[in-house]
């Protein structure tokens, strides 16, 4: 906060109490410090503002003309101090985030709950999309920060948060379901129900990295729908471990030998000055994943 005893505040206190001595008591300053602060204001404006008398002080004729403007400065300082304090306490802050479904479901609720326990007045506005649309939201300013795969955010500033491996998901009666792990080569000849990640895809890149084109049976945006389709034998899929960790249904979940993964990062537009609430939430996320 701005100190109460700026030179303008000192002058206002002195005029209000009509005494350097009383102003010094209120401000917990020495009388000479009060006198020096008033003199500094007079030197700044080039006018004598107060008349020093044995029984106190009073404004000169010039001082009476200038004093309302000095009061405005004092009021502005106090208003700025109050606003700064509100920002430091995150009063009324809004955090606008671009996010994709798995993070919205599996990561953000816990992070938001922890953060709001300390800063209950902060509000979150979430815009759901995929890598490409989230990048567009960042560029347009619709969101301040957005989640992405670290390999897809070259144009933005980014802080890595956590790694989310992919796993193979098969119908229980599938011929590969009894294996201890699956290879991407094996899956490349199976009807793949792919999670729709937009123009850029970690799953597609995983197959491209081993020079194998997948057999794309269906493209689906919702993980629950994919699981229902796999359970009914309509194909196989690759889904993120964070989504599958609590799964207890009939489908078989197996590791993938090549260990493809999404390296989740929080991103923001280069050159952007993030709001105080957003910066604090980013710090909270980074601390949370650093200790896991």
LUMTILO-815295 format. One line per field, with one value per residue (C-alpha): residue number from 1; x, y, z; residue in three letters. Coordinates in nm, 4 decimals, decimal comma, always signed. Example, Ala and Ser with C-alpha at 12.3 -4.5 7.8 and 13.67 -1.06 7.14 Angstrom:
<rs>
i: [1_2]
u: [+1,2300_+1,3670]
v: [-0,4500_-0,1060]
w: [+0,7800_+0,7140]
aa: [ala_ser]
</rs>
This chain:
<rs>
i: [1_2_3_4_5_6_7_8_9_10_11_12_13_14_15_16_17_18_19_20_21_22_23_24_25_26_27_28_29_30_31_32_33_34_35_36_37_38_39_40_41_42_43_44_45_46_47_48_49_50_51_52_53_54_55_56_57_58_59_60_61_62_63_64_65_66_67_68_69_70_71_72_73_74_75_76_77_78_79_80_81_82_83_84_85_86_87_88_89_90_91_92_93_94_95_96_97_98_99_100_101_102_103_104_105_106_107_108_109_110_111_112_113_114_115_116_117_118_119_120_121_122_123_124_125_126_127_128_129_130_131_132_133_134_135_136_137_138_139_140_141_142_143_144_145_146_147_148_149_150_151_152_153_154_155_156_157_158_159_160_161_162_163_164_165_166_167_168_169_170_171_172_173_174_175_176_177_178_179_180_181_182_183_184_185_186_187_188_189_190_191_192_193_194_195_196_197_198_199_200_201_202_203_204_205_206_207_208_209_210_211_212_213_214_215_216_217_218_219_220_221_222_223_224_225_226_227_228_229_230_231_232_233_234_235_236_237_238_239_240_241_242_243_244_245_246_247_248_249_250_251_252_253_254_255_256_257_258_259_260_261_262_263_264_265_266_267_268_269_270_271_272_273_274_275_276_277_278_279_280_281_282_283_284_285_286_287_288_289_290_291_292]
u: [+0,0000_+0,1027_+0,2274_-0,0143_+0,2715_+0,3465_+0,4411_+0,0895_-0,0688_+0,1581_+0,0498_-0,3168_-0,2768_-0,0968_-0,3656_-0,6424_-0,4953_-0,3658_-0,0448_+0,2820_+0,2974_-0,0451_+0,0212_+0,3488_+0,1641_-0,0972_+0,1623_+0,4159_+0,6739_+0,9001_+0,7866_+1,0897_+0,9971_+0,6491_+0,7949_+1,0347_+0,7533_+0,5420_+0,8426_+0,9002_+0,5469_+0,5963_+0,9202_+0,7499_+0,4694_+0,6889_+0,4510_+0,4299_+0,1285_+0,1156_+0,1797_+0,3788_+0,2564_+0,3361_+0,0016_-0,0091_-0,0386_-0,2923_-0,3140_-0,1879_-0,4017_-0,2027_-0,2366_-0,6169_-0,6189_-0,3869_-0,5074_-0,8158_-0,5846_-0,3540_-0,6561_-0,7431_-0,3921_-0,4336_-0,7712_-0,6239_-0,3351_-0,5743_-0,7965_-0,4928_-0,3762_-0,7205_-0,7351_-0,3859_-0,4864_-0,7961_-0,5836_-0,3359_-0,6232_-0,7703_-1,0986_-1,3285_-1,0595_-1,1608_-0,9502_-1,0429_-0,9109_-0,9229_-0,9342_-1,0061_-1,2468_-1,0016_-0,8399_-1,1809_-1,2963_-0,9868_-0,7561_-0,9272_-1,2019_-0,9523_-0,7203_-1,0065_-1,1443_-0,8057_-0,7513_-1,0999_-1,0522_-0,7875_-0,9401_-1,3194_-1,4040_-1,2107_-1,4304_-1,3363_-1,4663_-1,3864_-1,4037_-1,3824_-1,2131_-0,9161_-0,5579_-0,6330_-0,9407_-0,7707_-0,4792_-0,7292_-0,8871_-0,5449_-0,4639_-0,7983_-0,7823_-1,0962_-0,8928_-0,5756_-0,4355_-0,5026_-0,4060_-0,2184_+0,0283_+0,3811_+0,4700_+0,1842_+0,2428_+0,5504_+0,3968_+0,3112_+0,4828_+0,4343_+0,4892_+0,4889_+0,2577_+0,2259_+0,2566_-0,0514_+0,0286_-0,2019_-0,3323_-0,4906_-0,8587_-1,0087_-1,3360_-1,3087_-1,3437_-1,0804_-0,7998_-0,5353_-0,7033_-0,4992_-0,1625_+0,0418_+0,0891_-0,0030_+0,2126_+0,1046_+0,1741_-0,0860_-0,3370_-0,2739_-0,4701_-0,7617_-1,0697_-0,9690_-1,2239_-1,0097_-1,0522_-1,1132_-0,8305_-0,8758_-0,6313_-0,3375_-0,3497_-0,1175_-0,2738_-0,2171_+0,1370_+0,2036_+0,1285_+0,3174_+0,6262_+0,6394_+0,5429_+0,2116_-0,1218_-0,4037_-0,7319_-0,9666_-1,3099_-1,4702_-1,3768_-1,5486_-1,5153_-1,6368_-1,4376_-1,7487_-1,8973_-1,5739_-1,5757_-1,9373_-1,8502_-1,5448_-1,7419_-1,9899_-1,7161_-1,7321_-1,3565_-1,0512_-0,9187_-0,6312_-0,7310_-0,5432_-0,4558_-0,5994_-0,9423_-0,9018_-0,7664_-1,1097_-1,2554_-1,4129_-1,6128_-1,5736_-1,3277_-0,9622_-0,7004_-0,3398_-0,0136_+0,1377_+0,4947_+0,5956_+0,4655_+0,2997_+0,1873_+0,0517_+0,2746_+0,0140_+0,1256_-0,0402_+0,0147_-0,0353_+0,0241_+0,3753_+0,3918_+0,0641_+0,0571_-0,1586_-0,4017_-0,2931_-0,5559_-0,4457_-0,0782_-0,1581_-0,3621_-0,0779_+0,1606_-0,0863_-0,1001_+0,2775_+0,3266_+0,0616_+0,2214_+0,5764_+0,5026_+0,3235]
v: [+0,0000_+0,3633_+0,4976_+0,7342_+0,9746_+1,0866_+1,4547_+1,5429_+1,3365_+1,5028_+1,8470_+1,7490_+1,6195_+1,9353_+2,1610_+1,9443_+1,9659_+2,3237_+2,2065_+2,0386_+1,8918_+1,7254_+1,5980_+1,4468_+1,2627_+1,1229_+1,0137_+0,8926_+1,1264_+1,3846_+1,7458_+1,8306_+1,5519_+1,7001_+2,0464_+1,9136_+1,7330_+2,0498_+2,2488_+1,9911_+2,0465_+2,4235_+2,3925_+2,1707_+2,4197_+2,7278_+2,8843_+2,9361_+2,7315_+2,7588_+3,0390_+2,9229_+3,0823_+3,0292_+2,8625_+2,6535_+2,6937_+2,8165_+2,8268_+3,1334_+3,2914_+3,0948_+2,7853_+2,8188_+2,8240_+2,5250_+2,3133_+2,1608_+2,0162_+1,8740_+1,7161_+1,5567_+1,4109_+1,2719_+1,1212_+0,9655_+0,8179_+0,6619_+0,5290_+0,3790_+0,2242_+0,0748_-0,0629_-0,2081_-0,3776_-0,5226_-0,6590_-0,8081_-0,9786_-1,0780_-0,9030_-0,9423_-1,0966_-1,2949_-1,5759_-1,6575_-1,9955_-2,1892_-2,5585_-2,8986_-3,1581_-3,3877_-3,0991_-2,9420_-3,2647_-3,4111_-3,1238_-2,7868_-2,8555_-2,9505_-2,6607_-2,4108_-2,5383_-2,5037_-2,1561_-2,0313_-2,1561_-1,8837_-1,6314_-1,6798_-1,3678_-1,4771_-1,5968_-1,8416_-1,8281_-2,1440_-2,1696_-2,5250_-2,6143_-2,7994_-2,7007_-2,4896_-2,3107_-2,2410_-2,0851_-1,8623_-1,7608_-1,6595_-1,4574_-1,2739_-1,2015_-1,4013_-1,5879_-1,4886_-1,8379_-2,1709_-2,5341_-2,7056_-2,9803_-2,8472_-2,9526_-2,7477_-2,4058_-2,2743_-1,9297_-1,8787_-1,8553_-2,1808_-2,3413_-2,7255_-2,8712_-3,2493_-3,5466_-3,7486_-4,0846_-4,2463_-4,5983_-4,8533_-4,9338_-5,2521_-5,4452_-5,7286_-5,9985_-5,8495_-6,0807_-5,8404_-5,7911_-6,0628_-5,9049_-5,7208_-5,4226_-5,2991_-5,1577_-4,8798_-5,1118_-5,3560_-5,0755_-4,9307_-5,2184_-5,1910_-4,9680_-4,6719_-4,4515_-4,1420_-3,8591_-3,5436_-3,3094_-3,0690_-2,9947_-3,0945_-3,4280_-3,6025_-3,9338_-3,8784_-3,7619_-4,0825_-4,2880_-4,0447_-4,0807_-4,4512_-4,3921_-4,5754_-4,4361_-4,5343_-4,6854_-4,4061_-4,5561_-4,2664_-3,9255_-3,8446_-3,5393_-3,7005_-3,9646_-4,1182_-4,1759_-4,3380_-4,5750_-4,6730_-4,7473_-4,9545_-5,1500_-5,2449_-5,3688_-5,0860_-5,0362_-4,9667_-4,6362_-4,4477_-4,2385_-4,0448_-4,2133_-3,9286_-4,0085_-4,3844_-4,3887_-4,4457_-4,6589_-4,9862_-5,0897_-5,3986_-5,2542_-5,3581_-5,0866_-5,1668_-4,9688_-4,8767_-4,9859_-4,6583_-4,4579_-4,1696_-3,8896_-3,5379_-3,2911_-3,0518_-2,6891_-2,3604_-2,1020_-1,7308_-1,4796_-1,3391_-0,9788_-0,9973_-0,8579_-1,1040_-0,9880_-1,0271_-1,2960_-1,4948_-1,4749_-1,5966_-1,8879_-1,9832_-1,9808_-2,1997_-2,4527_-2,4595_-2,5141_-2,7871_-2,9926_-2,9236_-3,1038_-3,4028]
w: [+0,0000_-0,0476_+0,2870_+0,4604_+0,5237_+0,1706_+0,1670_+0,0510_+0,3263_+0,5804_+0,4612_+0,4746_+0,8300_+0,9368_+0,7884_+0,9326_+1,2839_+1,2359_+1,3972_+1,3030_+1,6516_+1,6321_+1,2803_+1,4025_+1,6798_+1,4419_+1,1872_+1,4440_+1,2893_+1,4427_+1,4224_+1,2098_+0,9628_+0,9272_+0,8729_+0,6086_+0,4232_+0,4107_+0,2935_+0,0170_-0,1149_-0,1029_-0,2978_-0,5531_-0,6247_-0,5738_-0,3210_+0,0532_+0,1535_+0,5333_+0,7754_+1,0781_+1,4013_+1,7677_+1,8336_+1,5156_+1,1395_+0,8887_+0,5116_+0,3302_+0,0593_-0,2000_+0,0136_+0,0197_-0,3611_-0,3983_-0,1076_-0,2817_-0,5476_-0,2823_-0,1167_-0,4512_-0,4661_-0,1149_-0,2046_-0,5184_-0,3184_-0,0704_-0,3498_-0,5224_-0,1963_-0,1416_-0,4952_-0,4655_-0,1418_-0,3097_-0,5915_-0,3471_-0,1694_-0,5103_-0,4364_-0,7360_-0,9570_-1,2663_-1,4139_-1,7765_-1,8910_-2,2171_-2,1364_-2,2882_-2,1449_-1,9666_-1,7779_-1,7060_-1,5503_-1,3869_-1,2890_-1,2675_-1,0083_-0,7361_-0,8239_-0,8236_-0,4927_-0,3215_-0,4639_-0,3706_-0,0145_+0,0197_-0,2228_-0,2125_-0,4137_-0,7235_-1,0101_-1,2839_-1,6406_-1,8389_-2,2175_-2,3460_-2,6725_-2,8189_-2,8959_-3,2043_-3,0708_-2,7376_-2,9276_-3,1113_-2,7788_-2,6471_-2,9590_-2,9505_-2,5768_-2,4980_-2,2361_-2,0528_-2,0143_-2,1801_-2,1454_-2,4262_-2,5105_-2,4651_-2,8179_-2,9673_-2,8100_-2,9912_-3,0437_-2,6752_-2,3406_-2,1522_-1,8134_-1,8119_-1,5472_-1,5743_-1,8082_-1,8989_-2,0655_-2,3195_-2,2604_-2,4920_-2,4379_-2,5855_-2,5680_-2,3115_-2,5779_-2,8111_-2,9254_-2,7884_-2,4501_-2,2768_-2,3612_-2,0979_-2,3291_-2,6756_-2,9541_-3,1861_-3,4783_-3,3443_-3,2989_-3,6461_-3,8011_-3,5573_-3,6037_-3,3883_-3,2145_-3,1789_-2,9317_-3,1364_-3,0370_-3,3294_-3,6095_-3,3917_-3,2124_-2,9691_-3,0715_-3,4441_-3,3731_-3,1790_-3,4907_-3,7151_-3,4944_-3,5775_-3,9433_-3,9154_-4,0384_-3,7984_-3,9166_-3,8088_-3,7531_-3,5654_-3,4297_-3,0990_-2,8722_-2,5487_-2,3566_-2,1976_-2,5426_-2,6594_-2,3617_-2,4301_-2,7942_-2,6991_-2,4383_-2,7116_-2,9430_-3,1968_-3,1966_-2,9822_-2,8540_-2,6950_-2,3945_-2,1297_-1,8017_-1,5964_-1,7394_-1,6954_-1,3397_-1,1805_-1,4592_-1,3382_-1,6464_-1,8633_-2,1178_-2,0857_-2,0246_-2,1212_-2,1341_-2,4710_-2,5350_-2,7040_-2,4043_-2,5932_-2,3649_-2,3488_-2,1653_-2,0310_-2,0058_-1,9188_-2,1911_-2,2481_-2,5247_-2,5491_-2,4315_-2,2385_-1,8855_-1,6939_-1,4267_-1,0657_-0,9985_-1,3037_-1,2072_-0,8559_-0,9913_-1,2255_-0,9289_-0,7409_-1,0258_-1,0658_-0,6909_-0,6855_-0,9619_-0,8446_-0,5174_-0,6715]
aa: [unk_unk_unk_unk_unk_unk_unk_unk_unk_unk_unk_unk_unk_unk_unk_unk_unk_unk_unk_unk_unk_unk_unk_unk_unk_unk_unk_unk_unk_unk_unk_unk_unk_unk_unk_unk_unk_unk_unk_unk_unk_unk_unk_unk_unk_unk_unk_unk_unk_unk_unk_unk_unk_unk_unk_unk_unk_unk_unk_unk_unk_unk_unk_unk_unk_unk_unk_unk_unk_unk_unk_unk_unk_unk_unk_unk_unk_unk_unk_unk_unk_unk_unk_unk_unk_unk_unk_unk_unk_unk_unk_unk_unk_unk_unk_unk_unk_unk_unk_unk_unk_unk_unk_unk_unk_unk_unk_unk_unk_unk_unk_unk_unk_unk_unk_unk_unk_unk_unk_unk_unk_unk_unk_unk_unk_unk_unk_unk_unk_unk_unk_unk_unk_unk_unk_unk_unk_unk_unk_unk_unk_unk_unk_unk_unk_unk_unk_unk_unk_unk_unk_unk_unk_unk_unk_unk_unk_unk_unk_unk_unk_unk_unk_unk_unk_unk_unk_unk_unk_unk_unk_unk_unk_unk_unk_unk_unk_unk_unk_unk_unk_unk_unk_unk_unk_unk_unk_unk_unk_unk_unk_unk_unk_unk_unk_unk_unk_unk_unk_unk_unk_unk_unk_unk_unk_unk_unk_unk_unk_unk_unk_unk_unk_unk_unk_unk_unk_unk_unk_unk_unk_unk_unk_unk_unk_unk_unk_unk_unk_unk_unk_unk_unk_unk_unk_unk_unk_unk_unk_unk_unk_unk_unk_unk_unk_unk_unk_unk_unk_unk_unk_unk_unk_unk_unk_unk_unk_unk_unk_unk_unk_unk_unk_unk_unk_unk_unk_unk_unk_unk_unk_unk_unk_unk_unk_unk_unk_unk_unk_unk_unk_unk_unk_unk_unk_unk_unk_unk_unk_unk_unk_unk]
</rs>
